[in-house]
Amino acid sequence: MDNNEQDFKYVFKAQLIEWLKLENMKPEDIDDNAPIFGSGLGLDSLDAVEIVIMMQRKYGIPQKEIENRREIFASISALTQFIQNRKNEQ
């Protein structure tokens, strides 16, 4: 993993913490490969909606590209990889 990818993950996690108001959490507290929902980070379906809105507003990703794509929400690594790939395609 290169530094740009690692830096992007850190920034994304910081934005996620701010956006979802995850108090008392720091980016380094979030495991890149842990599940985002359920037993990992413990987010729920309302948080998923907020993440989709964040992806639309901050990264310009249309909802139609995110819909029914559960695999991109598997972990922070999967999510940031999807966003970076999408940015590289533009």
Secondary structure as UniProt FT lines:
FT   HELIX           3..20
FT   TURN            23..24
FT   HELIX           27..29
FT   TURN            32..33
FT   TURN            38..39
FT   HELIX           45..59
FT   HELIX           63..66
FT   TURN            67..68
FT   HELIX           70..73
FT   HELIX           76..89
//
